[in-house]
Amino acid sequence: MLVLVAALLLLGVVLGAVAHLPLPAALAAAAVIGLWLAVFGVRERLARRTR
């Protein structure tokens, strides 16, 4: 339960920080994070197939 509270607190801090960024900067950061997550997911899937 404590982990959930900490995660929600961190989410609130991050969303608060993003609210003060200009929209193009926030969208660029979101695109970079999304690309990073997609690459990570593909690498994990390929690693599981080779085992």
mmCIF file as Biopython writes it, N, C-alpha, C and O atoms, coordinates in Angstrom:
data_model
#
loop_
_atom_site.group_PDB
_atom_site.id
_atom_site.type_symbol
_atom_site.label_atom_id
_atom_site.label_alt_id
_atom_site.label_comp_id
_atom_site.label_asym_id
_atom_site.label_entity_id
_atom_site.label_seq_id
_atom_site.pdbx_PDB_ins_code
_atom_site.Cartn_x
_atom_site.Cartn_y
_atom_site.Cartn_z
_atom_site.occupancy
_atom_site.B_iso_or_equiv
_atom_site.auth_seq_id
_atom_site.auth_asym_id
_atom_site.pdbx_PDB_model_num
ATOM 1   N N  . MET A ? 1  ? 0.826  -1.197  0.000   1.0 0.0 1  A 1 
ATOM 2   C CA . MET A ? 1  ? 0.000  0.000   0.000   1.0 0.0 1  A 1 
ATOM 3   C C  . MET A ? 1  ? 0.869  1.260   0.000   1.0 0.0 1  A 1 
ATOM 4   O O  . MET A ? 1  ? 0.547  2.255   -0.649  1.0 0.0 1  A 1 
ATOM 5   N N  . LEU A ? 2  ? 1.960  1.194   0.730   1.0 0.0 2  A 1 
ATOM 6   C CA . LEU A ? 2  ? 2.861  2.342   0.781   1.0 0.0 2  A 1 
ATOM 7   C C  . LEU A ? 2  ? 3.478  2.616   -0.588  1.0 0.0 2  A 1 
ATOM 8   O O  . LEU A ? 2  ? 3.706  3.768   -0.956  1.0 0.0 2  A 1 
ATOM 9   N N  . VAL A ? 3  ? 3.746  1.542   -1.340  1.0 0.0 3  A 1 
ATOM 10  C CA . VAL A ? 3  ? 4.306  1.713   -2.683  1.0 0.0 3  A 1 
ATOM 11  C C  . VAL A ? 3  ? 3.293  2.402   -3.589  1.0 0.0 3  A 1 
ATOM 12  O O  . VAL A ? 3  ? 3.669  3.243   -4.405  1.0 0.0 3  A 1 
ATOM 13  N N  . LEU A ? 4  ? 2.029  2.061   -3.457  1.0 0.0 4  A 1 
ATOM 14  C CA . LEU A ? 4  ? 0.986  2.697   -4.259  1.0 0.0 4  A 1 
ATOM 15  C C  . LEU A ? 4  ? 0.882  4.179   -3.938  1.0 0.0 4  A 1 
ATOM 16  O O  . LEU A ? 4  ? 0.760  5.002   -4.845  1.0 0.0 4  A 1 
ATOM 17  N N  . VAL A ? 5  ? 0.927  4.523   -2.680  1.0 0.0 5  A 1 
ATOM 18  C CA . VAL A ? 5  ? 0.863  5.933   -2.275  1.0 0.0 5  A 1 
ATOM 19  C C  . VAL A ? 5  ? 2.069  6.690   -2.813  1.0 0.0 5  A 1 
ATOM 20  O O  . VAL A ? 5  ? 1.929  7.811   -3.301  1.0 0.0 5  A 1 
ATOM 21  N N  . ALA A ? 6  ? 3.254  6.089   -2.730  1.0 0.0 6  A 1 
ATOM 22  C CA . ALA A ? 6  ? 4.461  6.734   -3.247  1.0 0.0 6  A 1 
ATOM 23  C C  . ALA A ? 6  ? 4.378  6.914   -4.761  1.0 0.0 6  A 1 
ATOM 24  O O  . ALA A ? 6  ? 4.789  7.950   -5.284  1.0 0.0 6  A 1 
ATOM 25  N N  . ALA A ? 7  ? 3.852  5.921   -5.464  1.0 0.0 7  A 1 
ATOM 26  C CA . ALA A ? 7  ? 3.721  6.020   -6.919  1.0 0.0 7  A 1 
ATOM 27  C C  . ALA A ? 7  ? 2.735  7.117   -7.303  1.0 0.0 7  A 1 
ATOM 28  O O  . ALA A ? 7  ? 2.990  7.873   -8.240  1.0 0.0 7  A 1 
ATOM 29  N N  . LEU A ? 8  ? 1.631  7.210   -6.604  1.0 0.0 8  A 1 
ATOM 30  C CA . LEU A ? 8  ? 0.658  8.264   -6.893  1.0 0.0 8  A 1 
ATOM 31  C C  . LEU A ? 8  ? 1.215  9.651   -6.571  1.0 0.0 8  A 1 
ATOM 32  O O  . LEU A ? 8  ? 0.941  10.614  -7.288  1.0 0.0 8  A 1 
ATOM 33  N N  . LEU A ? 9  ? 1.991  9.751   -5.502  1.0 0.0 9  A 1 
ATOM 34  C CA . LEU A ? 9  ? 2.615  11.025  -5.165  1.0 0.0 9  A 1 
ATOM 35  C C  . LEU A ? 9  ? 3.605  11.445  -6.239  1.0 0.0 9  A 1 
ATOM 36  O O  . LEU A ? 9  ? 3.641  12.609  -6.638  1.0 0.0 9  A 1 
ATOM 37  N N  . LEU A ? 10 ? 4.411  10.494  -6.709  1.0 0.0 10 A 1 
ATOM 38  C CA . LEU A ? 10 ? 5.365  10.783  -7.765  1.0 0.0 10 A 1 
ATOM 39  C C  . LEU A ? 10 ? 4.650  11.172  -9.061  1.0 0.0 10 A 1 
ATOM 40  O O  . LEU A ? 10 ? 5.086  12.084  -9.763  1.0 0.0 10 A 1 
ATOM 41  N N  . LEU A ? 11 ? 3.560  10.483  -9.376  1.0 0.0 11 A 1 
ATOM 42  C CA . LEU A ? 11 ? 2.783  10.823  -10.567 1.0 0.0 11 A 1 
ATOM 43  C C  . LEU A ? 11 ? 2.242  12.245  -10.472 1.0 0.0 11 A 1 
ATOM 44  O O  . LEU A ? 11 ? 2.264  12.985  -11.456 1.0 0.0 11 A 1 
ATOM 45  N N  . GLY A ? 12 ? 1.763  12.624  -9.312  1.0 0.0 12 A 1 
ATOM 46  C CA . GLY A ? 12 ? 1.259  13.978  -9.116  1.0 0.0 12 A 1 
ATOM 47  C C  . GLY A ? 12 ? 2.338  15.028  -9.286  1.0 0.0 12 A 1 
ATOM 48  O O  . GLY A ? 12 ? 2.091  16.087  -9.864  1.0 0.0 12 A 1 
ATOM 49  N N  . VAL A ? 13 ? 3.526  14.746  -8.789  1.0 0.0 13 A 1 
ATOM 50  C CA . VAL A ? 13 ? 4.633  15.697  -8.935  1.0 0.0 13 A 1 
ATOM 51  C C  . VAL A ? 13 ? 5.020  15.835  -10.402 1.0 0.0 13 A 1 
ATOM 52  O O  . VAL A ? 13 ? 5.240  16.945  -10.886 1.0 0.0 13 A 1 
ATOM 53  N N  . VAL A ? 14 ? 5.104  14.713  -11.109 1.0 0.0 14 A 1 
ATOM 54  C CA . VAL A ? 14 ? 5.496  14.754  -12.522 1.0 0.0 14 A 1 
ATOM 55  C C  . VAL A ? 14 ? 4.442  15.483  -13.352 1.0 0.0 14 A 1 
ATOM 56  O O  . VAL A ? 14 ? 4.783  16.307  -14.200 1.0 0.0 14 A 1 
ATOM 57  N N  . LEU A ? 15 ? 3.177  15.188  -13.117 1.0 0.0 15 A 1 
ATOM 58  C CA . LEU A ? 15 ? 2.121  15.861  -13.878 1.0 0.0 15 A 1 
ATOM 59  C C  . LEU A ? 15 ? 2.071  17.348  -13.562 1.0 0.0 15 A 1 
ATOM 60  O O  . LEU A ? 15 ? 1.770  18.158  -14.439 1.0 0.0 15 A 1 
ATOM 61  N N  . GLY A ? 16 ? 2.360  17.709  -12.333 1.0 0.0 16 A 1 
ATOM 62  C CA . GLY A ? 16 ? 2.410  19.123  -11.975 1.0 0.0 16 A 1 
ATOM 63  C C  . GLY A ? 16 ? 3.529  19.848  -12.691 1.0 0.0 16 A 1 
ATOM 64  O O  . GLY A ? 16 ? 3.373  20.994  -13.112 1.0 0.0 16 A 1 
ATOM 65  N N  . ALA A ? 17 ? 4.671  19.167  -12.828 1.0 0.0 17 A 1 
ATOM 66  C CA . ALA A ? 17 ? 5.797  19.771  -13.533 1.0 0.0 17 A 1 
ATOM 67  C C  . ALA A ? 17 ? 5.493  19.906  -15.026 1.0 0.0 17 A 1 
ATOM 68  O O  . ALA A ? 17 ? 5.843  20.911  -15.645 1.0 0.0 17 A 1 
ATOM 69  N N  . VAL A ? 18 ? 4.853  18.909  -15.591 1.0 0.0 18 A 1 
ATOM 70  C CA . VAL A ? 18 ? 4.528  18.954  -17.026 1.0 0.0 18 A 1 
ATOM 71  C C  . VAL A ? 18 ? 3.493  20.042  -17.317 1.0 0.0 18 A 1 
ATOM 72  O O  . VAL A ? 18 ? 3.480  20.610  -18.409 1.0 0.0 18 A 1 
ATOM 73  N N  . ALA A ? 19 ? 2.646  20.327  -16.364 1.0 0.0 19 A 1 
ATOM 74  C CA . ALA A ? 19 ? 1.618  21.353  -16.576 1.0 0.0 19 A 1 
ATOM 75  C C  . ALA A ? 19 ? 2.229  22.737  -16.786 1.0 0.0 19 A 1 
ATOM 76  O O  . ALA A ? 19 ? 1.590  23.612  -17.370 1.0 0.0 19 A 1 
ATOM 77  N N  . HIS A ? 20 ? 3.454  22.941  -16.317 1.0 0.0 20 A 1 
ATOM 78  C CA . HIS A ? 20 ? 4.098  24.251  -16.454 1.0 0.0 20 A 1 
ATOM 79  C C  . HIS A ? 20 ? 4.980  24.339  -17.689 1.0 0.0 20 A 1 
ATOM 80  O O  . HIS A ? 20 ? 5.523  25.405  -17.981 1.0 0.0 20 A 1 
ATOM 81  N N  . LEU A ? 21 ? 5.131  23.249  -18.415 1.0 0.0 21 A 1 
ATOM 82  C CA . LEU A ? 21 ? 5.920  23.266  -19.645 1.0 0.0 21 A 1 
ATOM 83  C C  . LEU A ? 21 ? 5.049  23.732  -20.807 1.0 0.0 21 A 1 
ATOM 84  O O  . LEU A ? 21 ? 3.833  23.537  -20.788 1.0 0.0 21 A 1 
ATOM 85  N N  . PRO A ? 22 ? 5.657  24.341  -21.809 1.0 0.0 22 A 1 
ATOM 86  C CA . PRO A ? 22 ? 4.897  24.633  -23.030 1.0 0.0 22 A 1 
ATOM 87  C C  . PRO A ? 22 ? 4.456  23.326  -23.699 1.0 0.0 22 A 1 
ATOM 88  O O  . PRO A ? 22 ? 5.119  22.297  -23.567 1.0 0.0 22 A 1 
ATOM 89  N N  . LEU A ? 23 ? 3.357  23.380  -24.401 1.0 0.0 23 A 1 
ATOM 90  C CA . LEU A ? 23 ? 2.799  22.174  -25.018 1.0 0.0 23 A 1 
ATOM 91  C C  . LEU A ? 23 ? 3.776  21.472  -25.963 1.0 0.0 23 A 1 
ATOM 92  O O  . LEU A ? 23 ? 3.890  20.249  -25.883 1.0 0.0 23 A 1 
ATOM 93  N N  . PRO A ? 24 ? 4.485  22.170  -26.849 1.0 0.0 24 A 1 
ATOM 94  C CA . PRO A ? 24 ? 5.420  21.448  -27.723 1.0 0.0 24 A 1 
ATOM 95  C C  . PRO A ? 24 ? 6.530  20.722  -26.953 1.0 0.0 24 A 1 
ATOM 96  O O  . PRO A ? 24 ? 6.942  19.630  -27.346 1.0 0.0 24 A 1 
ATOM 97  N N  . ALA A ? 25 ? 7.009  21.313  -25.876 1.0 0.0 25 A 1 
ATOM 98  C CA . ALA A ? 25 ? 8.056  20.661  -25.077 1.0 0.0 25 A 1 
ATOM 99  C C  . ALA A ? 25 ? 7.496  19.420  -24.384 1.0 0.0 25 A 1 
ATOM 100 O O  . ALA A ? 25 ? 8.170  18.393  -24.313 1.0 0.0 25 A 1 
ATOM 101 N N  . ALA A ? 26 ? 6.274  19.509  -23.876 1.0 0.0 26 A 1 
ATOM 102 C CA . ALA A ? 26 ? 5.656  18.363  -23.213 1.0 0.0 26 A 1 
ATOM 103 C C  . ALA A ? 26 ? 5.407  17.235  -24.216 1.0 0.0 26 A 1 
ATOM 104 O O  . ALA A ? 26 ? 5.620  16.065  -23.899 1.0 0.0 26 A 1 
ATOM 105 N N  . LEU A ? 27 ? 4.959  17.581  -25.412 1.0 0.0 27 A 1 
ATOM 106 C CA . LEU A ? 27 ? 4.722  16.557  -26.429 1.0 0.0 27 A 1 
ATOM 107 C C  . LEU A ? 27 ? 6.027  15.926  -26.899 1.0 0.0 27 A 1 
ATOM 108 O O  . LEU A ? 27 ? 6.072  14.724  -27.157 1.0 0.0 27 A 1 
ATOM 109 N N  . ALA A ? 28 ? 7.079  16.716  -27.011 1.0 0.0 28 A 1 
ATOM 110 C CA . ALA A ? 28 ? 8.377  16.167  -27.400 1.0 0.0 28 A 1 
ATOM 111 C C  . ALA A ? 28 ? 8.892  15.212  -26.328 1.0 0.0 28 A 1 
ATOM 112 O O  . ALA A ? 28 ? 9.403  14.139  -26.647 1.0 0.0 28 A 1 
ATOM 113 N N  . ALA A ? 29 ? 8.764  15.591  -25.079 1.0 0.0 29 A 1 
ATOM 114 C CA . ALA A ? 29 ? 9.206  14.716  -23.993 1.0 0.0 29 A 1 
ATOM 115 C C  . ALA A ? 29 ? 8.379  13.430  -23.970 1.0 0.0 29 A 1 
ATOM 116 O O  . ALA A ? 29 ? 8.922  12.349  -23.744 1.0 0.0 29 A 1 
ATOM 117 N N  . ALA A ? 30 ? 7.085  13.542  -24.198 1.0 0.0 30 A 1 
ATOM 118 C CA . ALA A ? 30 ? 6.224  12.356  -24.231 1.0 0.0 30 A 1 
ATOM 119 C C  . ALA A ? 30 ? 6.607  11.436  -25.389 1.0 0.0 30 A 1 
ATOM 120 O O  . ALA A ? 30 ? 6.586  10.214  -25.243 1.0 0.0 30 A 1 
ATOM 121 N N  . ALA A ? 31 ? 6.955  12.016  -26.533 1.0 0.0 31 A 1 
ATOM 122 C CA . ALA A ? 31 ? 7.363  11.203  -27.679 1.0 0.0 31 A 1 
ATOM 123 C C  . ALA A ? 31 ? 8.677  10.473  -27.397 1.0 0.0 31 A 1 
ATOM 124 O O  . ALA A ? 31 ? 8.829  9.306   -27.756 1.0 0.0 31 A 1 
ATOM 125 N N  . VAL A ? 32 ? 9.612  11.152  -26.763 1.0 0.0 32 A 1 
ATOM 126 C CA . VAL A ? 32 ? 10.899 10.517  -26.433 1.0 0.0 32 A 1 
ATOM 127 C C  . VAL A ? 32 ? 10.681 9.376   -25.447 1.0 0.0 32 A 1 
ATOM 128 O O  . VAL A ? 32 ? 11.255 8.300   -25.616 1.0 0.0 32 A 1 
ATOM 129 N N  . ILE A ? 33 ? 9.868  9.589   -24.432 1.0 0.0 33 A 1 
ATOM 130 C CA . ILE A ? 33 ? 9.602  8.547   -23.445 1.0 0.0 33 A 1 
ATOM 131 C C  . ILE A ? 33 ? 8.864  7.376   -24.097 1.0 0.0 33 A 1 
ATOM 132 O O  . ILE A ? 33 ? 9.174  6.218   -23.817 1.0 0.0 33 A 1 
ATOM 133 N N  . GLY A ? 34 ? 7.902  7.666   -24.953 1.0 0.0 34 A 1 
ATOM 134 C CA . GLY A ? 34 ? 7.173  6.605   -25.652 1.0 0.0 34 A 1 
ATOM 135 C C  . GLY A ? 34 ? 8.081  5.790   -26.548 1.0 0.0 34 A 1 
ATOM 136 O O  . GLY A ? 34 ? 7.964  4.566   -26.602 1.0 0.0 34 A 1 
ATOM 137 N N  . LEU A ? 35 ? 8.983  6.451   -27.248 1.0 0.0 35 A 1 
ATOM 138 C CA . LEU A ? 35 ? 9.934  5.742   -28.104 1.0 0.0 35 A 1 
ATOM 139 C C  . LEU A ? 35 ? 10.852 4.862   -27.265 1.0 0.0 35 A 1 
ATOM 140 O O  . LEU A ? 35 ? 11.135 3.722   -27.634 1.0 0.0 35 A 1 
ATOM 141 N N  . TRP A ? 36 ? 11.313 5.389   -26.146 1.0 0.0 36 A 1 
ATOM 142 C CA . TRP A ? 36 ? 12.180 4.617   -25.259 1.0 0.0 36 A 1 
ATOM 143 C C  . TRP A ? 36 ? 11.449 3.374   -24.742 1.0 0.0 36 A 1 
ATOM 144 O O  . TRP A ? 36 ? 12.031 2.290   -24.699 1.0 0.0 36 A 1 
ATOM 145 N N  . LEU A ? 37 ? 10.188 3.520   -24.353 1.0 0.0 37 A 1 
ATOM 146 C CA . LEU A ? 37 ? 9.415  2.374   -23.874 1.0 0.0 37 A 1 
ATOM 147 C C  . LEU A ? 37 ? 9.169  1.353   -24.984 1.0 0.0 37 A 1 
ATOM 148 O O  . LEU A ? 37 ? 9.191  0.148   -24.730 1.0 0.0 37 A 1 
ATOM 149 N N  . ALA A ? 38 ? 8.938  1.819   -26.201 1.0 0.0 38 A 1 
ATOM 150 C CA . ALA A ? 38 ? 8.727  0.903   -27.319 1.0 0.0 38 A 1 
ATOM 151 C C  . ALA A ? 38 ? 9.995  0.106   -27.617 1.0 0.0 38 A 1 
ATOM 152 O O  . ALA A ? 38 ? 9.934  -1.104  -27.838 1.0 0.0 38 A 1 
ATOM 153 N N  . VAL A ? 39 ? 11.136 0.778   -27.625 1.0 0.0 39 A 1 
ATOM 154 C CA . VAL A ? 39 ? 12.403 0.085   -27.865 1.0 0.0 39 A 1 
ATOM 155 C C  . VAL A ? 39 ? 12.669 -0.921  -26.754 1.0 0.0 39 A 1 
ATOM 156 O O  . VAL A ? 39 ? 13.104 -2.040  -27.026 1.0 0.0 39 A 1 
ATOM 157 N N  . PHE A ? 40 ? 12.413 -0.538  -25.511 1.0 0.0 40 A 1 
ATOM 158 C CA . PHE A ? 40 ? 12.602 -1.444  -24.387 1.0 0.0 40 A 1 
ATOM 159 C C  . PHE A ? 40 ? 11.698 -2.677  -24.525 1.0 0.0 40 A 1 
ATOM 160 O O  . PHE A ? 40 ? 12.137 -3.801  -24.283 1.0 0.0 40 A 1 
ATOM 161 N N  . GLY A ? 41 ? 10.445 -2.461  -24.912 1.0 0.0 41 A 1 
ATOM 162 C CA . GLY A ? 41 ? 9.518  -3.578  -25.079 1.0 0.0 41 A 1 
ATOM 163 C C  . GLY A ? 41 ? 9.940  -4.532  -26.173 1.0 0.0 41 A 1 
ATOM 164 O O  . GLY A ? 41 ? 9.847  -5.748  -26.007 1.0 0.0 41 A 1 
ATOM 165 N N  . VAL A ? 42 ? 10.402 -3.999  -27.287 1.0 0.0 42 A 1 
ATOM 166 C CA . VAL A ? 42 ? 10.855 -4.853  -28.396 1.0 0.0 42 A 1 
ATOM 167 C C  . VAL A ? 42 ? 12.089 -5.641  -27.975 1.0 0.0 42 A 1 
ATOM 168 O O  . VAL A ? 42 ? 12.200 -6.830  -28.276 1.0 0.0 42 A 1 
ATOM 169 N N  . ARG A ? 43 ? 13.014 -4.990  -27.282 1.0 0.0 43 A 1 
ATOM 170 C CA . ARG A ? 43 ? 14.225 -5.702  -26.826 1.0 0.0 43 A 1 
ATOM 171 C C  . ARG A ? 43 ? 13.871 -6.808  -25.847 1.0 0.0 43 A 1 
ATOM 172 O O  . ARG A ? 43 ? 14.450 -7.892  -25.910 1.0 0.0 43 A 1 
ATOM 173 N N  . GLU A ? 44 ? 12.944 -6.559  -24.955 1.0 0.0 44 A 1 
ATOM 174 C CA . GLU A ? 44 ? 12.540 -7.584  -23.997 1.0 0.0 44 A 1 
ATOM 175 C C  . GLU A ? 44 ? 11.860 -8.765  -24.694 1.0 0.0 44 A 1 
ATOM 176 O O  . GLU A ? 44 ? 12.102 -9.920  -24.346 1.0 0.0 44 A 1 
ATOM 177 N N  . ARG A ? 45 ? 11.016 -8.470  -25.670 1.0 0.0 45 A 1 
ATOM 178 C CA . ARG A ? 45 ? 10.327 -9.538  -26.390 1.0 0.0 45 A 1 
ATOM 179 C C  . ARG A ? 45 ? 11.324 -10.395 -27.170 1.0 0.0 45 A 1 
ATOM 180 O O  . ARG A ? 45 ? 11.219 -11.622 -27.191 1.0 0.0 45 A 1 
ATOM 181 N N  . LEU A ? 46 ? 12.286 -9.740  -27.807 1.0 0.0 46 A 1 
ATOM 182 C CA . LEU A ? 46 ? 13.305 -10.492 -28.542 1.0 0.0 46 A 1 
ATOM 183 C C  . LEU A ? 46 ? 14.174 -11.304 -27.595 1.0 0.0 46 A 1 
ATOM 184 O O  . LEU A ? 46 ? 14.573 -12.418 -27.934 1.0 0.0 46 A 1 
ATOM 185 N N  . ALA A ? 47 ? 14.468 -10.782 -26.439 1.0 0.0 47 A 1 
ATOM 186 C CA . ALA A ? 47 ? 15.286 -11.516 -25.470 1.0 0.0 47 A 1 
ATOM 187 C C  . ALA A ? 47 ? 14.545 -12.730 -24.949 1.0 0.0 47 A 1 
ATOM 188 O O  . ALA A ? 47 ? 15.169 -13.762 -24.703 1.0 0.0 47 A 1 
ATOM 189 N N  . ARG A ? 48 ? 13.239 -12.644 -24.772 1.0 0.0 48 A 1 
ATOM 190 C CA . ARG A ? 48 ? 12.472 -13.792 -24.292 1.0 0.0 48 A 1 
ATOM 191 C C  . ARG A ? 48 ? 12.340 -14.881 -25.362 1.0 0.0 48 A 1 
ATOM 192 O O  . ARG A ? 48 ? 12.255 -16.066 -25.039 1.0 0.0 48 A 1 
ATOM 193 N N  . ARG A ? 49 ? 12.324 -14.480 -26.617 1.0 0.0 49 A 1 
ATOM 194 C CA . ARG A ? 49 ? 12.204 -15.471 -27.703 1.0 0.0 49 A 1 
ATOM 195 C C  . ARG A ? 49 ? 13.477 -16.287 -27.856 1.0 0.0 49 A 1 
ATOM 196 O O  . ARG A ? 49 ? 13.418 -17.467 -28.203 1.0 0.0 49 A 1 
ATOM 197 N N  . THR A ? 50 ? 14.626 -15.674 -27.602 1.0 0.0 50 A 1 
ATOM 198 C CA . THR A ? 50 ? 15.890 -16.388 -27.815 1.0 0.0 50 A 1 
ATOM 199 C C  . THR A ? 50 ? 16.215 -17.342 -26.685 1.0 0.0 50 A 1 
ATOM 200 O O  . THR A ? 50 ? 17.067 -18.214 -26.858 1.0 0.0 50 A 1 
ATOM 201 N N  . ARG A ? 51 ? 15.570 -17.214 -25.538 1.0 0.0 51 A 1 
ATOM 202 C CA . ARG A ? 51 ? 15.840 -18.111 -24.414 1.0 0.0 51 A 1 
ATOM 203 C C  . ARG A ? 51 ? 15.139 -19.413 -24.568 1.0 0.0 51 A 1 
ATOM 204 O O  . ARG A ? 51 ? 15.260 -20.285 -23.707 1.0 0.0 51 A 1 
#
